[in-house]
């Protein structure tokens, strides 16, 4: 879970469901689940939507009851179609996505959606069909929350290196190279969701690939 505060309170990807850990993550910044205005779902894999909901009186309900959950249209269409065809293959859609739709808390957008002048989505397809990353801040003082656009620093050095969970590994490789080409000489901080600590840094060219360097003030 990554928190973003730009006049309103945002959460990007609420990852695995571990109810006892939700509130402690918010408490240090003085927030509760009722204070979250938006949850931005970069994609709908189980490890990125697990806290979307909680079990309450035998029903799955939104964890953040006042929030809008923002999802890309083609991503949602893809996964709900799979759930309709074979619910047992995607149980997390049943318990972590469909209840958001039923509660009318979903905001369905295009994956290049501009939320405001400081938060915009960048399409980063490949790992899933309509994955997006989230660019936060202003030019010169911004950060890219990658979601699952990249999983390992090895995919910086070798952008075409795919993984088993990819929807389309060749497309994912093209996406990484395009994103790194765009940001490799910029001060933009990369927040790489699956990297070990430290999971933030700046990307720089490294031969035919790219590397992550320490984030300096």
Secondary structure, DSSP 8 states (H G I E B T S, - for coil): -EEEESSSEEEE---S--HHHHHHHHHTTT--GGG--EEE-S---HHHHTTSEEEETTEEEESSTT-EEEEEHHHHHHHHHHHHH-GGGGHHHHHHTHHHHHTT-EEEE-TT-EEETTEEEEE--SSSTT-EEEEEEETTEEEEE-TTS-SSTHHHHTTT---TT-S-HHHHHHHHHHHHHHHTTS--EEE-TTS-SS-EEEEEEETTEEEEE----
